[in-house]
Amino acid sequence: MKTIHNGVNTFLWFERWHNGILLKDYWPTLFSDCADPWITIRHFHQLLNNPESLFLSIPAESLSALIDINPECSHNQDDILSWALEKSGNFSVKSFYKFLIDGGLRSPLYSNFWKIRCPSKVTLFCWLAGEEKILTLTNLFKKGFNFQNSTNTCVLCHNASENLQHLFLDCAFTNRIWAFFLQVLDSNSLPQSIPSLWSKWITNLNPQLRILLDLISRAVTWNIWIQRNTRIFQFNALPHFSIIFKVANVLLSWFSTAADRHQHSLNEASQKIKRSLNFLSARESDPACDPAHDLAQE
Ligand SMILES: [Zn+2]
């Protein structure tokens, strides 16, 4: 990256002096029309009163965006080249090595995402969901696939289009499952979106709650997807409290395999979940709460 001072030793089109971009790639039409592709920023600055003189056919009114980003040029100091991979701007072998290893890509996932103990197929699925790579009905529709019923309506609530945000967070059916577990934990922190779930949302949580809410998020996301597929492919619709039981069951089995340092907080959560399940069992046996009744409400 270049920090501009006098603009003398920086090429307008060929160096990254504005937001890390190369202007020749950002404005290819302007670049190909420029009479002097090797013009420096200083020289361009001197032409600001008559910028169209630098171009073969581009009119002055089309140059406003380029003129707007033209930096102030002071006379006193040379432009400074800095290393974009370090905050200090100084080169380091470590940052260069990391760049070579990961290609400069920074994963937004929080650091423990791949270390959490739960089935790898679930972790992989959650990663794909976070990357917005899940084939929801809306995604399939966009890709031009034909459906049996030619609809992208959510099969859980029949009330909205099935997309990532709706299926895993906004859907009334899904919401009741989230609500159960958040209520058990006295938490009201629901993720804003699936792509932010295992990055921003989870890192902003109290560290004590992080592993617990991570496991709950994975269990809810996975079981919602299974139930959605069961409804589509096997025409078998379970009520929301059956999914709560399924989520709780996988959670209790995952808790038992978690690292020792997490066992205390997970044991406490296990007890709370079990107590709430007892209450839910009693409710389920109430004829007013049978599956047909619940589905009619959803
Ligand atoms: Zn829905």
Residues whose N, C-alpha, C, O or C-beta is under 5 A from the ligand:
A	BS01	ZN	C154 L156 C157 H158 C171 A172
